[in-house]
């Protein structure tokens, strides 16, 4: 099975620093990140649009050329941090539609999209899911014209039953899920049970491993914080087995968001350890 990373692993180095995190000594540019991908021994990359500095055709063609030359599979990731805000944000919807063309220009067959976020988690979900079903149904028609599939991420917002409801509501082969193993845990939904339900619809992944942090309130989203794959609570080997059984064609994308205090400022170490751990646990699949 192929292994990759999501560029959000380096959000702190890109300049997106959460409260309680240290600013980087030197900020990472998008071009620096593309160069870094050549040294990690990966098969694919998920590119967060929030870190892409410009979207003119020449720049996007340059990204495609780099990825092609290095033989990297790719996912285009739109929607950080709040996406469609549970269906409230029509301007974000128009932006999402615009970015489908950008995904196509870099040669990405899949575009990660975000329907909501933890900011709207405690508002009623049914009205959100109704609005999002309409929005994603419209967007999927556009995506199909470009040959791009949309993959909605569980973004510390919905559980697996709600994601499945959304997928069935849109009812298109061009719409599925970007399965984030850690974010299901953060809404107290078992990742294995979630994968058993959603594996037929998985188009992309974010593979996290998480451990609770002593002293952090349990209702903080980063109570479960990122550690290298294999050192936390999530049985990612079992998740990979289920995906393999369902003939998943994408890559397992390591993602790091909020580092556990044991690994403060050590994104590079966590990313490399996680890549190797995923290589080891999938080598017999």
C-alpha positions as CSV (number, residue, x, y, z in Angstrom):
1,X,0.0,0.0,0.0
2,X,1.2,3.5,-0.8
3,X,2.4,5.9,1.9
4,X,2.3,9.7,1.8
5,X,1.9,12.8,3.9
6,X,-0.5,15.8,4.2
7,X,1.2,19.1,4.1
8,X,-0.6,20.1,7.3
9,X,2.1,18.1,9.1
10,X,4.1,21.3,8.9
11,X,1.4,23.8,9.7
12,X,3.5,25.3,12.5
13,X,6.5,25.8,10.2
14,X,4.2,27.3,7.6
15,X,3.3,29.9,10.2
16,X,0.0,28.6,11.5
17,X,0.8,28.3,15.2
18,X,-1.8,27.2,17.8
19,X,-1.9,28.7,21.2
20,X,0.6,26.9,23.4
21,X,2.9,26.1,20.4
22,X,6.2,27.7,19.7
23,X,6.7,29.9,16.6
24,X,9.3,28.3,14.3
25,X,12.8,29.6,14.2
26,X,12.5,29.8,10.4
27,X,9.3,29.6,8.4
28,X,8.8,27.0,5.7
29,X,7.8,28.2,2.2
30,X,5.6,26.1,-0.1
31,X,8.6,25.6,-2.4
32,X,10.6,24.4,0.6
33,X,7.9,21.8,1.3
34,X,7.9,20.6,-2.3
35,X,11.6,20.1,-2.1
36,X,11.2,18.3,1.2
37,X,8.9,15.7,-0.3
38,X,11.8,14.5,-2.4
39,X,13.7,13.4,0.7
40,X,11.0,11.5,2.7
41,X,10.7,8.4,0.6
42,X,6.9,8.8,0.1
43,X,4.5,7.8,-2.7
44,X,2.0,10.6,-2.4
45,X,1.2,14.0,-1.0
46,X,-2.0,15.8,0.0
47,X,-1.6,19.5,-0.6
48,X,-3.5,21.9,1.7
49,X,-4.7,24.8,-0.4
50,X,-4.3,27.2,2.5
51,X,-0.5,26.9,2.2
52,X,-0.4,27.3,-1.6
53,X,0.7,30.9,-2.2
54,X,-1.0,31.5,-5.6
55,X,-3.4,29.8,-8.0
56,X,-2.5,31.2,-11.5
57,X,-2.3,28.5,-14.2
58,X,1.5,28.8,-14.5
59,X,2.1,28.2,-10.8
60,X,-0.3,25.3,-10.6
61,X,1.4,23.8,-13.7
62,X,4.7,24.1,-11.9
63,X,3.3,22.1,-9.0
64,X,2.0,19.4,-11.3
65,X,5.4,19.2,-13.1
66,X,7.2,18.8,-9.8
67,X,4.8,16.1,-8.6
68,X,5.0,14.3,-12.0
69,X,8.8,14.4,-12.1
70,X,9.0,12.8,-8.6
71,X,6.3,10.2,-9.3
72,X,4.0,11.4,-6.5
73,X,0.3,10.6,-6.3
74,X,-1.6,13.6,-5.1
75,X,-4.8,14.9,-3.3
76,X,-5.8,18.5,-3.4
77,X,-7.1,19.6,0.0
78,X,-9.6,22.4,0.3
79,X,-11.5,23.7,3.4
80,X,-9.2,24.4,6.3
81,X,-10.2,25.4,8.9
82,X,-14.0,25.5,8.8
83,X,-15.0,24.6,5.2
84,X,-18.7,25.2,4.5
85,X,-19.4,26.0,8.2
86,X,-22.1,23.3,8.4
87,X,-23.8,24.7,5.2
88,X,-23.9,28.3,6.4
89,X,-21.2,29.8,4.2
90,X,-22.3,30.3,0.6
91,X,-19.2,32.2,-0.2
92,X,-17.1,29.3,0.9
93,X,-19.2,27.1,-1.4
94,X,-18.3,29.3,-4.4
95,X,-14.6,29.1,-3.4
96,X,-14.8,25.3,-3.2
97,X,-16.3,25.2,-6.7
98,X,-13.4,27.4,-7.9
99,X,-10.8,25.1,-6.4
100,X,-12.1,22.1,-8.2
101,X,-10.5,23.5,-11.3
102,X,-7.2,24.0,-9.4
103,X,-7.3,20.4,-8.3
104,X,-7.6,19.4,-11.9
105,X,-4.7,21.6,-13.0
106,X,-2.3,19.9,-10.6
107,X,-3.5,16.5,-11.8
108,X,-5.2,15.5,-8.5
109,X,-7.9,12.9,-9.1
110,X,-9.3,13.5,-5.5
111,X,-10.1,16.8,-3.7
112,X,-10.5,16.7,0.0
113,X,-13.4,19.0,1.1
114,X,-14.6,20.1,4.5
115,X,-18.3,20.5,5.4
116,X,-17.9,21.7,8.9
117,X,-15.5,21.8,11.9
118,X,-15.4,21.6,15.7
119,X,-16.6,25.3,15.7
120,X,-20.1,24.1,14.7
121,X,-20.0,20.6,16.4
122,X,-22.5,21.4,19.1
123,X,-25.1,23.0,16.8
124,X,-27.9,20.7,15.6
125,X,-26.5,18.4,12.9
126,X,-29.6,17.5,10.9
127,X,-30.1,21.0,9.4
128,X,-26.3,21.0,8.6
129,X,-26.4,17.7,6.9
130,X,-29.4,18.7,4.8
131,X,-27.7,21.9,3.6
132,X,-24.4,20.0,3.0
133,X,-26.1,17.3,1.0
134,X,-27.5,20.0,-1.3
135,X,-24.1,21.8,-1.6
136,X,-22.1,18.7,-2.2
137,X,-24.6,17.3,-4.7
138,X,-24.2,20.5,-6.7
139,X,-20.4,20.5,-6.3
140,X,-20.1,16.9,-7.4
141,X,-21.7,17.6,-10.7
142,X,-19.0,20.2,-11.4
143,X,-16.3,17.9,-10.1
144,X,-17.4,15.1,-12.5
145,X,-16.9,17.5,-15.4
146,X,-13.3,17.8,-14.4
147,X,-12.8,14.1,-13.6
148,X,-12.2,15.0,-9.9
149,X,-13.8,13.1,-7.0
150,X,-14.7,15.0,-3.8
151,X,-13.8,13.4,-0.5
152,X,-15.4,15.0,2.6
153,X,-13.3,14.8,5.7
154,X,-14.7,14.0,9.2
155,X,-13.3,17.3,10.7
156,X,-14.0,16.9,14.4
157,X,-17.7,17.5,13.4
158,X,-19.6,14.4,12.5
159,X,-19.5,10.8,13.5
160,X,-19.3,7.9,11.0
161,X,-23.1,7.4,10.8
162,X,-23.5,11.1,9.9
163,X,-20.7,10.9,7.3
164,X,-22.4,7.8,5.8
165,X,-25.7,9.7,5.7
166,X,-24.1,12.5,3.8
167,X,-22.4,10.1,1.3
168,X,-25.7,8.3,0.7
169,X,-27.6,11.5,0.4
170,X,-25.2,12.8,-2.3
171,X,-25.3,9.4,-4.0
172,X,-22.6,9.9,-6.6
173,X,-19.5,7.8,-7.5
174,X,-17.7,11.2,-7.5
175,X,-18.3,11.7,-3.8
176,X,-16.8,9.8,-0.9
177,X,-14.8,10.3,2.3
178,X,-11.4,11.5,3.3
179,X,-11.1,9.2,6.4
180,X,-9.3,10.8,9.3
181,X,-8.5,8.2,11.8
182,X,-7.8,10.6,14.6
183,X,-10.8,12.9,14.2
184,X,-13.2,10.0,14.7
185,X,-11.5,9.3,18.0
186,X,-11.9,13.0,18.9
187,X,-15.7,12.7,18.6
188,X,-15.6,9.4,20.5
189,X,-16.4,7.3,17.5
190,X,-14.4,4.1,17.3
191,X,-12.1,4.4,14.2
192,X,-12.3,0.6,13.4
193,X,-16.1,0.6,13.6
194,X,-16.1,3.8,11.5
195,X,-13.8,2.2,8.8
196,X,-16.0,-0.9,8.6
197,X,-18.9,1.3,7.6
198,X,-17.0,3.7,5.4
199,X,-14.3,1.7,3.7
200,X,-16.2,1.3,0.4
201,X,-16.4,5.1,0.1
202,X,-12.8,6.0,1.2
203,X,-11.1,8.1,-1.5
204,X,-8.3,9.6,0.7
205,X,-7.0,9.3,4.2
206,X,-5.4,11.2,7.1
207,X,-3.5,8.7,9.3
208,X,-3.0,10.0,12.8
209,X,-2.0,8.3,16.1
210,X,-3.1,10.0,19.3
211,X,-2.5,9.9,23.0
212,X,-4.3,11.9,25.7
213,X,-2.4,14.8,27.3
214,X,-2.4,15.0,31.1
215,X,-3.6,18.4,32.3
216,X,-5.6,19.2,29.1
217,X,-9.4,19.4,29.6
218,X,-11.1,16.4,27.9
219,X,-13.4,18.8,26.0
220,X,-10.4,20.4,24.3
221,X,-9.9,19.1,20.7
222,X,-6.2,18.5,21.4
223,X,-6.8,16.4,24.5
224,X,-5.9,13.6,22.1
225,X,-2.6,14.9,20.6
226,X,-0.4,13.5,17.8
227,X,2.4,11.0,18.4
228,X,4.2,8.8,15.9
229,X,2.2,6.0,14.4
230,X,2.3,3.0,16.6
231,X,2.7,4.9,19.9
232,X,-0.9,5.9,20.4
233,X,-4.4,4.5,20.8
234,X,-5.3,4.0,17.1
235,X,-4.9,0.5,15.5
236,X,-3.9,1.9,12.2
237,X,-2.7,-1.6,11.0
238,X,-6.3,-2.8,11.3
239,X,-7.5,0.3,9.4
240,X,-5.0,-0.5,6.6
241,X,-6.2,-4.1,6.5
242,X,-9.8,-3.1,6.1
243,X,-8.9,-0.6,3.3
244,X,-6.8,-3.3,1.5
245,X,-9.7,-5.7,1.7
246,X,-11.9,-3.1,0.0
247,X,-9.2,-2.5,-2.7
248,X,-8.4,1.1,-1.7
249,X,-6.4,2.7,-4.5
250,X,-5.2,5.8,-2.7
251,X,-2.3,6.3,-0.3
252,X,-2.1,6.4,3.5
253,X,-1.4,10.1,4.3
254,X,0.4,10.8,7.6
255,X,-1.1,13.9,9.2
256,X,0.1,15.7,12.3
257,X,-1.9,18.6,13.7
258,X,-1.3,19.3,17.4
259,X,1.8,17.5,18.7
260,X,1.8,15.8,22.0
261,X,4.0,17.6,24.5
262,X,6.5,14.7,24.4
263,X,7.2,15.8,20.8
264,X,6.9,19.6,20.9
265,X,8.6,21.2,17.9
266,X,9.6,17.8,16.4
267,X,7.3,17.5,13.4
268,X,10.0,16.1,11.2
269,X,10.8,13.3,13.7
270,X,7.1,12.4,14.1
271,X,6.5,12.4,10.3
272,X,9.6,10.3,9.5
273,X,8.8,7.8,12.3
274,X,5.2,7.5,11.1
275,X,6.1,7.0,7.5
276,X,8.4,4.2,8.5
277,X,5.9,2.6,10.8
278,X,3.2,2.6,8.1
279,X,5.7,1.0,5.7
280,X,6.3,-1.7,8.2
281,X,2.7,-2.4,9.1
282,X,1.6,-2.5,5.4
283,X,4.5,-4.4,3.9
284,X,2.5,-7.7,3.8
285,X,-0.7,-6.2,2.5
